[in-house]
Amino acid sequence: MRGLVLIAVAAVVLVAAGCGGEEESASEEWASDFCSAAADWSSSVDDAVNQFTEPSDLSADALQDAIDDALGATETFVDEVRALGAPETEAGEEAAEVVDSMATTVESGVDELRGVLGTESASLPELLGKVPQATELIDQISQELQSSFQELESLDGGGELRDALEENDDCASVTP
């Protein structure tokens, strides 16, 4: 009897292992990694901004820390998407070029932000005076990301990649 139970358990395990959901295609895996990096970046920037819900939360040190966190998250995003390489699709090389161009533009924006905000300690009024210019640069970075998503979705021969991007929950959370 014990032998029959072991055989039945083994059969259930084998059947369950064979029914374990679909494998992600290479384009789905690439889109998942790309979208995950974008969602992590967006969440980190939102967290940096949203920590100042009360005026009493605002201090020069806290604002500088938030700026550093957002810039660090942006640099991490660039590193992650560059490390993806080309997706294994018909439009893979074109997609890699789009991502590399976007990463270069974002890096330039980060460098410009660092120049505007400085790395040395500044007073709260000095930092607040730089917020409008920094906000404009952050908006440009965000627009570059949105533009890159649209470009990736419209690549000739990129239907598989477009579908993978459109079906990814992380991408849905960071695209309009």
N, CA, C and O of each residue as an XYZ file, in Angstrom:
704
protein
N       0.816     -1.186      0.000
C       0.000      0.000      0.000
C       0.867      1.260      0.000
O       0.600      2.227     -0.714
N       1.902      1.213      0.819
C       2.791      2.368      0.902
C       3.419      2.651     -0.459
O       3.600      3.815     -0.818
N       3.748      1.626     -1.213
C       4.322      1.761     -2.539
C       3.364      2.454     -3.487
O       3.793      3.270     -4.302
N       2.086      2.151     -3.402
C       1.083      2.797     -4.250
C       0.966      4.284     -3.922
O       0.822      5.113     -4.821
N       1.028      4.615     -2.646
C       0.951      6.014     -2.234
C       2.151      6.785     -2.781
O       1.999      7.900     -3.278
N       3.352      6.190     -2.689
C       4.552      6.846     -3.209
C       4.469      7.044     -4.719
O       4.869      8.088     -5.234
N       3.955      6.051     -5.420
C       3.793      6.172     -6.873
C       2.790      7.275     -7.200
O       3.017      8.068     -8.114
N       1.696      7.331     -6.467
C       0.677      8.363     -6.705
C       1.246      9.754     -6.436
O       1.009     10.685     -7.205
N       1.988      9.890     -5.353
C       2.604     11.180     -5.029
C       3.606     11.569     -6.114
O       3.637     12.722     -6.545
N       4.417     10.619     -6.553
C       5.390     10.896     -7.610
C       4.689     11.310     -8.895
O       5.142     12.227     -9.579
N       3.591     10.645     -9.229
C       2.839     10.991    -10.439
C       2.281     12.407    -10.342
O       2.345     13.160    -11.313
N       1.741     12.775     -9.197
C       1.201     14.129     -9.007
C       2.307     15.164     -9.139
O       2.116     16.201     -9.774
N       3.461     14.890     -8.546
C       4.588     15.816     -8.635
C       5.031     15.995    -10.080
O       5.278     17.119    -10.518
N       5.134     14.902    -10.823
C       5.545     14.978    -12.223
C       4.532     15.739    -13.065
O       4.915     16.559    -13.900
N       3.260     15.482    -12.860
C       2.227     16.196    -13.610
C       2.261     17.674    -13.258
O       2.175     18.521    -14.147
N       2.383     17.994    -11.989
C       2.428     19.395    -11.564
C       3.644     20.099    -12.145
O       3.552     21.260    -12.543
N       4.768     19.421    -12.200
C       5.973     20.030    -12.760
C       5.786     20.311    -14.239
O       6.280     21.321    -14.741
N       5.091     19.449    -14.939
C       4.852     19.651    -16.361
C       3.841     20.734    -16.639
O       3.817     21.268    -17.748
N       3.007     21.081    -15.685
C       1.955     22.077    -15.888
C       2.353     23.425    -15.318
O       1.485     24.270    -15.097
N       3.573     23.645    -15.083
C       4.024     24.833    -14.392
C       4.028     26.104    -15.207
O       5.059     26.777    -15.220
N       2.988     26.483    -15.873
C       2.920     27.773    -16.547
C       3.873     27.871    -17.720
O       4.782     27.058    -17.889
N       3.636     28.882    -18.514
C       4.444     29.078    -19.712
C       5.775     29.728    -19.380
O       5.883     30.535    -18.456
N       6.771     29.362    -20.145
C       8.072     30.023    -20.054
C       7.942     31.404    -20.684
O       7.216     31.585    -21.662
N       8.642     32.359    -20.125
C       8.673     33.683    -20.749
C       9.534     33.609    -22.000
O      10.592     32.980    -22.010
N       9.056     34.273    -23.066
C       9.885     34.361    -24.267
C      11.034     35.317    -23.968
O      11.023     36.024    -22.960
N      12.013     35.330    -24.846
C      13.160     36.222    -24.657
C      12.711     37.677    -24.650
O      13.230     38.476    -23.870
N      11.758     38.035    -25.504
C      11.298     39.427    -25.537
C      10.501     39.758    -24.279
O      10.588     40.875    -23.768
N       9.726     38.800    -23.776
C       8.981     39.036    -22.538
C       9.929     39.205    -21.356
O       9.709     40.052    -20.491
N      10.974     38.400    -21.324
C      11.958     38.504    -20.245
C      12.672     39.859    -20.301
O      12.860     40.511    -19.274
N      13.070     40.277    -21.516
C      13.746     41.563    -21.685
C      12.809     42.698    -21.281
O      13.209     43.610    -20.557
N      11.562     42.641    -21.749
C      10.589     43.681    -21.418
C      10.337     43.720    -19.913
O      10.206     44.795    -19.327
N      10.272     42.561    -19.301
C      10.064     42.487    -17.855
C      11.215     43.154    -17.103
O      10.989     43.919    -16.166
N      12.439     42.865    -17.514
C      13.603     43.469    -16.858
C      13.644     44.984    -17.100
O      13.936     45.754    -16.185
N      13.350     45.403    -18.330
C      13.351     46.828    -18.666
C      12.271     47.559    -17.864
O      12.529     48.599    -17.259
N      11.070     47.002    -17.871
C       9.946     47.639    -17.188
C      10.130     47.637    -15.672
O       9.735     48.585    -14.992
N      10.723     46.582    -15.153
C      10.996     46.512    -13.724
C      11.982     47.610    -13.315
O      11.805     48.263    -12.286
N      13.010     47.803    -14.123
C      13.977     48.871    -13.839
C      13.292     50.233    -13.884
O      13.554     51.085    -13.035
N      12.417     50.447    -14.865
C      11.701     51.718    -14.987
C      10.756     51.928    -13.814
O      10.666     53.033    -13.279
N      10.052     50.876    -13.411
C       9.131     50.990    -12.283
C       9.881     51.253    -10.979
O       9.434     52.048    -10.152
N      11.022     50.583    -10.796
C      11.831     50.821     -9.587
C      12.305     52.270     -9.550
O      12.269     52.913     -8.501
N      12.751     52.788    -10.704
C      13.203     54.183    -10.773
C      12.053     55.118    -10.434
O      12.209     56.021     -9.612
N      10.906     54.908    -11.056
C       9.753     55.771    -10.824
C       9.333     55.753     -9.355
O       9.031     56.796     -8.774
N       9.318     54.576     -8.770
C       8.955     54.431     -7.361
C       9.957     55.143     -6.451
O       9.569     55.792     -5.480
N      11.239     55.017     -6.767
C      12.274     55.674     -5.952
C      12.162     57.191     -6.018
O      12.312     57.874     -5.006
N      11.899     57.714     -7.211
C      11.748     59.166     -7.357
C      10.493     59.623     -6.616
O      10.514     60.639     -5.922
N       9.406     58.875     -6.762
C       8.173     59.222     -6.039
C       8.404     59.207     -4.532
O       7.949     60.104     -3.822
N       9.115     58.185     -4.043
C       9.403     58.099     -2.608
C      10.210     59.299     -2.136
O       9.963     59.839     -1.058
N      11.175     59.714     -2.947
C      12.015     60.859     -2.576
C      11.174     62.127     -2.476
O      11.391     62.948     -1.584
N      10.223     62.289     -3.380
C       9.377     63.485     -3.386
C       8.313     63.414     -2.299
O       8.060     64.400     -1.606
N       7.696     62.261     -2.151
C       6.552     62.118     -1.253
C       6.899     62.124      0.229
O       5.998     62.143      1.068
N       8.164     62.110      0.565
C       8.521     62.135      1.984
C       8.291     63.511      2.609
O       8.357     63.667      3.828
N       8.023     64.493      1.771
C       7.829     65.856      2.265
C       6.351     66.236      2.235
O       5.951     67.168      1.538
N       5.551     65.506      2.996
C       4.120     65.773      3.017
C       3.767     66.933      3.940
O       2.726     67.568      3.773
N       4.605     67.202      4.881
C       4.383     68.291      5.833
C       5.533     69.292      5.723
O       6.691     68.893      5.595
N       5.226     70.581      5.771
C       6.308     71.577      5.719
C       7.364     71.361      6.805
O       8.536     71.683      6.611
N       6.946     70.822      7.933
C       7.905     70.592      9.025
C       8.906     69.488      8.676
O       9.953     69.379      9.315
N       8.590     68.664      7.659
C       9.506     67.603      7.227
C      10.675     68.153      6.425
O      11.673     67.461      6.224
N      10.559     69.378      5.973
C      11.526     69.955      5.055
C      12.717     70.556      5.801
O      12.576     71.443      6.642
N      13.879     70.039      5.459
C      15.129     70.594      5.973
C      16.148     70.475      4.856
O      15.952     69.720      3.904
N      17.227     71.217      4.973
C      18.263     71.163      3.941
C      18.842     69.755      3.833
O      19.050     69.250      2.730
N      19.099     69.128      4.969
C      19.672     67.772      4.950
C      18.707     66.764      4.340
O      19.105     65.934      3.523
N      17.434     66.838      4.739
C      16.440     65.899      4.207
C      16.258     66.099      2.710
O      16.144     65.127      1.963
N      16.230     67.350      2.267
C      16.080     67.631      0.844
C      17.303     67.156      0.069
O      17.164     66.582     -1.011
N      18.495     67.387      0.604
C      19.710     66.923     -0.060
C      19.742     65.402     -0.132
O      20.153     64.835     -1.144
N      19.304     64.734      0.949
C      19.244     63.270      0.935
C      18.265     62.774     -0.125
O      18.552     61.807     -0.830
N      17.113     63.429     -0.241
C      16.112     63.036     -1.241
C      16.662     63.223     -2.652
O      16.449     62.384     -3.527
N      17.362     64.315     -2.858
C      17.989     64.581     -4.165
C      19.008     63.497     -4.482
O      19.020     62.952     -5.585
N      19.856     63.188     -3.519
C      20.868     62.150     -3.718
C      20.231     60.793     -3.997
O      20.711     60.040     -4.844
N      19.141     60.478     -3.278
C      18.436     59.214     -3.503
C      17.869     59.143     -4.918
O      17.998     58.122     -5.592
N      17.245     60.224     -5.362
C      16.651     60.247     -6.707
C      17.728     60.152     -7.786
O      17.555     59.445     -8.779
N      18.823     60.854     -7.595
C      19.912     60.779     -8.575
C      20.542     59.389     -8.585
O      20.861     58.854     -9.647
N      20.719     58.815     -7.414
C      21.261     57.456     -7.332
C      20.341     56.441     -8.003
O      20.808     55.539     -8.699
N      19.027     56.590     -7.794
C      18.062     55.692     -8.434
C      18.115     55.834     -9.948
O      17.969     54.853    -10.677
N      18.320     57.043    -10.411
C      18.396     57.278    -11.854
C      19.652     56.639    -12.435
O      19.610     56.037    -13.508
N      20.748     56.771    -11.737
C      21.986     56.137    -12.200
C      21.860     54.610    -12.202
O      22.354     53.947    -13.114
N      21.205     54.059    -11.191
C      20.968     52.614    -11.135
C      20.109     52.178    -12.312
O      20.383     51.158    -12.944
N      19.066     52.953    -12.607
C      18.206     52.646    -13.746
C      19.020     52.588    -15.040
O      18.889     51.645    -15.821
N      19.844     53.582    -15.257
C      20.667     53.622    -16.481
C      21.572     52.391    -16.542
O      21.676     51.753    -17.590
N      22.220     52.056    -15.439
C      23.101     50.881    -15.407
C      22.320     49.598    -15.726
O      22.788     48.751    -16.487
N      21.125     49.468    -15.136
C      20.330     48.261    -15.340
C      19.868     48.118    -16.793
O      19.952     47.031    -17.364
N      19.384     49.207    -17.390
C      18.884     49.071    -18.770
C      20.026     48.901    -19.764
O      19.869     48.227    -20.782
N      21.161     49.504    -19.478
C      22.311     49.284    -20.361
C      22.782     47.836    -20.292
O      23.212     47.275    -21.300
N      22.704     47.236    -19.129
C      23.155     45.859    -18.949
C      22.245     44.855    -19.654
O      22.642     43.707    -19.856
N      21.043     45.260    -20.028
C      20.112     44.350    -20.692
C      20.607     43.895    -22.058
O      20.345     42.769    -22.479
N      21.321     44.774    -22.744
C      21.732     44.433    -24.100
C      20.533     44.418    -25.030
O      19.487     44.986    -24.716
N      20.685     43.778    -26.160
C      19.628     43.722    -27.168
C      18.680     42.566    -26.869
O      19.123     41.463    -26.548
N      17.363     42.821    -26.976
C      16.437     41.700    -26.820
C      16.548     40.762    -28.023
O      16.898     41.188    -29.124
N      16.250     39.500    -27.800
C      16.346     38.515    -28.877
C      15.067     38.543    -29.714
O      14.242     37.631    -29.654
N      14.929     39.618    -30.497
C      13.791     39.774    -31.389
C      14.293     40.309    -32.717
O      15.464     40.658    -32.867
N      13.383     40.367    -33.674
C      13.734     40.884    -34.990
C      14.246     42.321    -34.898
O      15.141     42.714    -35.645
N      13.683     43.091    -33.994
C      14.067     44.490    -33.835
C      15.023     44.686    -32.657
O      15.134     45.792    -32.127
N      15.708     43.630    -32.249
C      16.548     43.679    -31.057
C      17.645     44.719    -31.095
O      17.828     45.458    -30.128
N      18.378     44.792    -32.193
C      19.471     45.761    -32.280
C      18.943     47.200    -32.264
O      19.537     48.082    -31.644
N      17.825     47.422    -32.951
C      17.220     48.760    -32.936
C      16.761     49.120    -31.524
O      16.920     50.259    -31.086
N      16.197     48.153    -30.821
C      15.753     48.387    -29.449
C      16.936     48.745    -28.556
O      16.844     49.644    -27.719
N      18.045     48.038    -28.740
C      19.244     48.325    -27.950
C      19.748     49.740    -28.226
O      20.212     50.426    -27.315
N      19.657     50.174    -29.479
C      20.072     51.538    -29.829
C      19.163     52.576    -29.172
O      19.637     53.605    -28.690
N      17.859     52.305    -29.154
C      16.907     53.215    -28.504
C      17.244     53.331    -27.019
O      17.302     54.432    -26.472
N      17.463     52.196    -26.380
C      17.757     52.181    -24.943
C      19.088     52.877    -24.666
O      19.198     53.639    -23.706
N      20.091     52.624    -25.493
C      21.391     53.266    -25.287
C      21.285     54.776    -25.460
O      21.876     55.531    -24.688
N      20.543     55.219    -26.458
C      20.354     56.653    -26.672
C      19.626     57.286    -25.486
O      19.999     58.361    -25.017
N      18.583     56.602    -25.009
C      17.844     57.093    -23.856
C      18.752     57.152    -22.630
O      18.734     58.136    -21.890
N      19.540     56.112    -22.415
C      20.438     56.064    -21.259
C      21.460     57.195    -21.325
O      21.770     57.810    -20.305
N      21.980     57.470    -22.508
C      22.944     58.558    -22.673
C      22.291     59.904    -22.357
O      22.893     60.745    -21.689
N      21.076     60.108    -22.831
C      20.356     61.353    -22.562
C      20.058     61.491    -21.071
O      20.209     62.571    -20.500
N      19.639     60.400    -20.449
C      19.341     60.431    -19.011
C      20.611     60.712    -18.213
O      20.585     61.497    -17.265
N      21.729     60.074    -18.590
C      23.010     60.336    -17.906
C      23.380     61.811    -18.013
O      23.841     62.417    -17.045
N      23.178     62.375    -19.182
C      23.459     63.792    -19.382
C      22.578     64.646    -18.475
O      23.034     65.626    -17.887
N      21.307     64.255    -18.373
C      20.386     64.970    -17.484
C      20.798     64.875    -16.025
O      20.689     65.847    -15.277
N      21.267     63.708    -15.623
C      21.738     63.522    -14.243
C      22.966     64.397    -13.991
O      23.080     65.036    -12.945
N      23.870     64.417    -14.948
C      25.056     65.272    -14.805
C      24.652     66.739    -14.685
O      25.199     67.481    -13.869
N      23.691     67.144    -15.504
C      23.222     68.531    -15.447
C      22.540     68.822    -14.107
O      22.725     69.891    -13.526
N      21.754     67.862    -13.628
C      21.117     68.028    -12.314
C      22.157     68.156    -11.207
O      22.038     69.008    -10.326
N      23.164     67.315    -11.260
C      24.232     67.405    -10.248
C      24.892     68.780    -10.304
O      25.234     69.355     -9.271
N      25.069     69.305    -11.521
C      25.656     70.633    -11.670
C      24.765     71.725    -11.090
O      25.247     72.657    -10.446
N      23.472     71.602    -11.323
C      22.524     72.600    -10.814
C      22.428     72.515     -9.296
O      22.478     73.532     -8.604
N      22.291     71.299     -8.786
C      22.041     71.122     -7.359
C      23.308     71.131     -6.528
O      23.274     71.409     -5.329
N      24.412     70.830     -7.164
C      25.673     70.798     -6.420
C      25.720     69.608     -5.494
O      24.694     68.998     -5.193
N      26.894     69.285     -5.054
C      27.050     68.162     -4.139
C      27.418     68.624     -2.729
O      27.374     67.848     -1.774
N      27.779     69.891     -2.621
C      28.121     70.388     -1.288
C      26.849     70.782     -0.546
O      25.800     70.998     -1.154
N      26.956     70.869      0.740
C      25.809     71.249      1.550
C      25.382     72.662      1.209
O      26.198     73.579      1.122
N      24.106     72.807      1.022
C      23.529     74.113      0.742
C      22.436     74.368      1.771
O      21.917     73.443      2.396
N      22.108     75.613      1.928
C      21.032     75.943      2.854
C      19.695     75.592      2.203
O      19.606     75.406      0.990
N      18.673     75.508      3.028
C      17.341     75.190      2.525
C      16.871     76.228      1.506
O      16.359     75.838      0.456
N      17.019     77.521      1.762
C      16.598     78.499      0.748
C      17.359     78.349     -0.582
O      16.777     78.521     -1.653
N      18.666     78.026     -0.505
C      19.441     77.814     -1.737
C      18.908     76.616     -2.519
O      18.733     76.689     -3.735
N      18.650     75.511     -1.812
C      18.128     74.317     -2.471
C      16.742     74.574     -3.055
O      16.453     74.180     -4.185
N      15.893     75.236     -2.279
C      14.537     75.526     -2.772
C      14.571     76.436     -3.991
O      13.707     76.341     -4.862
N      15.554     77.310     -4.057
C      15.701     78.186     -5.214
C      16.089     77.426     -6.469
O      15.853     77.895     -7.582
N      16.681     76.260     -6.295
C      17.099     75.434     -7.437
C      16.018     74.446     -7.870
O      16.150     73.810     -8.915
N      14.961     74.310     -7.090
C      13.918     73.322     -7.374
C      13.268     73.520     -8.748
O      13.080     72.532     -9.459
N      12.914     74.750     -9.161
C      12.274     74.877    -10.486
C      13.149     74.354    -11.631
O      12.648     73.660    -12.516
N      14.424     74.670    -11.627
C      15.317     74.193    -12.683
C      15.485     72.675    -12.586
O      15.504     71.985    -13.606
N      15.605     72.162    -11.378
C      15.737     70.712    -11.187
C      14.468     69.999    -11.640
O      14.543     68.942    -12.267
N      13.310     70.564    -11.330
C      12.043     69.973    -11.749
C      11.954     69.902    -13.266
O      11.485     68.907    -13.819
N      12.397     70.943    -13.928
C      12.395     70.959    -15.393
C      13.292     69.844    -15.945
O      12.913     69.150    -16.888
N      14.464     69.679    -15.363
C      15.377     68.626    -15.817
C      14.808     67.236    -15.551
O      14.949     66.342    -16.385
N      14.167     67.044    -14.401
C      13.551     65.756    -14.084
C      12.410     65.468    -15.054
O      12.238     64.331    -15.492
N      11.628     66.499    -15.392
C      10.562     66.320    -16.383
C      11.138     65.908    -17.737
O      10.558     65.074    -18.431
N      12.275     66.489    -18.112
C      12.911     66.119    -19.378
C      13.353     64.650    -19.361
O      13.211     63.943    -20.359
N      13.882     64.205    -18.235
C      14.293     62.801    -18.108
C      13.070     61.891    -18.237
O      13.112     60.877    -18.934
N      11.996     62.259    -17.564
C      10.769     61.470    -17.623
C      10.201     61.440    -19.042
O       9.737     60.399    -19.506
N      10.239     62.573    -19.722
C       9.763     62.626    -21.111
C      10.634     61.758    -22.020
O      10.124     61.118    -22.939
N      11.926     61.733    -21.771
C      12.826     60.889    -22.551
C      12.467     59.419    -22.360
O      12.472     58.648    -23.320
N      12.161     59.032    -21.140
C      11.760     57.659    -20.865
C      10.458     57.339    -21.601
O      10.354     56.289    -22.236
N       9.470     58.222    -21.525
C       8.197     58.006    -22.213
C       8.402     57.905    -23.724
O       7.829     57.035    -24.379
N       9.207     58.782    -24.257
C       9.495     58.781    -25.686
C      10.172     57.474    -26.105
O       9.881     56.933    -27.172
N      11.065     56.979    -25.271
C      11.757     55.728    -25.569
C      10.792     54.548    -25.549
O      10.888     53.661    -26.396
N       9.856     54.526    -24.586
C       8.841     53.482    -24.561
C       8.067     53.486    -25.881
O       7.864     52.441    -26.499
N       7.642     54.673    -26.295
C       6.863     54.783    -27.535
C       7.687     54.334    -28.736
O       7.177     53.660    -29.631
N       8.945     54.707    -28.750
C       9.812     54.311    -29.852
C      10.019     52.796    -29.874
O      10.016     52.185    -30.943
N      10.197     52.197    -28.711
C      10.358     50.741    -28.637
C       9.102     50.026    -29.142
O       9.184     49.013    -29.835
N       7.947     50.570    -28.782
C       6.687     49.949    -29.188
C       6.417     50.087    -30.683
O       5.640     49.314    -31.244
N       7.046     51.056    -31.331
C       6.759     51.291    -32.742
C       7.857     50.820    -33.692
O       7.806     51.126    -34.883
N       8.837     50.089    -33.198
C       9.919     49.605    -34.057
C       9.382     48.685    -35.152
O       8.525     47.838    -34.898
N       9.890     48.858    -36.363
C       9.542     47.938    -37.442
C      10.024     46.548    -37.064
O      11.169     46.365    -36.650
N       9.144     45.578    -37.210
C       9.516     44.215    -36.861
C       9.542     43.972    -35.371
O      10.010     42.928    -34.917
N       9.044     44.927    -34.603
C       9.108     44.812    -33.149
C       7.795     44.433    -32.510
O       7.572     44.730    -31.336
N       6.911     43.777    -33.259
C       5.603     43.408    -32.719
C       5.694     42.566    -31.460
O       4.938     42.772    -30.511
N       6.615     41.624    -31.454
C       6.782     40.758    -30.287
C       7.210     41.577    -29.064
O       6.720     41.360    -27.956
N       8.124     42.511    -29.283
C       8.589     43.363    -28.192
C       7.484     44.314    -27.750
O       7.284     44.523    -26.554
N       6.768     44.888    -28.710
C       5.662     45.794    -28.382
C       4.640     45.079    -27.508
O       4.203     45.609    -26.487
N       4.262     43.863    -27.921
C       3.289     43.097    -27.144
C       3.803     42.828    -25.729
O       3.056     42.938    -24.757
N       5.066     42.479    -25.627
C       5.649     42.190    -24.311
C       5.649     43.435    -23.431
O       5.379     43.346    -22.233
N       5.951     44.596    -24.013
C       5.946     45.845    -23.243
C       4.525     46.225    -22.827
O       4.294     46.640    -21.691
N       3.581     46.081    -23.749
C       2.202     46.466    -23.468
C       1.550     45.553    -22.431
O       0.666     45.986    -21.692
N       1.978     44.307    -22.374
C       1.374     43.350    -21.451
C       2.051     43.330    -20.082
O       1.575     42.653    -19.171
N       3.128     44.046    -19.928
C       3.869     44.024    -18.677
C       3.258     44.995    -17.673
O       3.076     46.174    -17.977
N       2.946     44.508    -16.494
C       2.326     45.339    -15.456
C       3.216     46.495    -15.012
O       2.725     47.596    -14.763
N       4.530     46.252    -14.912
C       5.445     47.333    -14.520
C       5.451     48.443    -15.559
O       5.485     49.621    -15.203
N       5.417     48.085    -16.841
C       5.386     49.109    -17.891
C       4.092     49.900    -17.811
O       4.089     51.119    -17.979
N       3.002     49.208    -17.557
C       1.706     49.884    -17.450
C       1.725     50.908    -16.318
O       1.056     51.939    -16.397
N       2.485     50.626    -15.274
C       2.507     51.539    -14.128
C       3.350     52.790    -14.369
O       3.207     53.775    -13.645
N       4.228     52.765    -15.378
C       5.090     53.933    -15.614
C       4.845     54.618    -16.945
O       5.522     55.595    -17.265
N       3.886     54.126    -17.732
C       3.564     54.783    -18.994
C       2.149     55.329    -18.934
O       1.290     54.765    -18.256
N       1.901     56.432    -19.646
C       0.561     57.021    -19.587
C      -0.476     56.172    -20.286
O      -1.651     56.537    -20.321
